[in-house]
Amino acid sequence: MKHLWRYHKDALAIVLGLFFINVGILHFTDAEWFTPIVPDILPFSAEFWVIISGIPEVLCGVGLIIPRTRIIAGKATVALLIVLYWANLNMWFNNISLDGITLSFWGHILRGLAQLGMIAIAAYLAEWIPEYGSK
């Protein structure tokens, strides 16, 4: 049974890792899409922050996929998700739309829950959350 959990953990790491690699690459190839949600209080241009934030997203994604780096990448991913949520809060509080779509109250709640879910998965991969059946 323990082997099934090992594969389960690998599958979670691969899915989350590929998600982060994809989103990170989008920060380079479609930076303009992300710029509206960058908080105005930050120095430099919004595009600068979008591109800079894409680097750790790709690195975390790769790190999650590689078993040897998974624990540290999981920890880094938790930190990254917490820091980057600032942009999502900016989108919510300032009613910013992306692609002409403005999320409803419940849309933002669901987005926040998705963020919490990713934080939980990353914490599990970082071994901050014990595996099922472990003591």
ABEGO torsion letter per residue (X at the ends): XAAAAAAAAAAAAAAAAAAAAAAAAAAAAAAAAAAAABBAABBEBAAAAAAAAAAAAAAAAAAAABAAAAAAAAAAAAAAAAAAAAAAAAAAAAGBBBGGBBBBAAAAAAAAAAAAAAAAAAAAAAGABBBBGBX
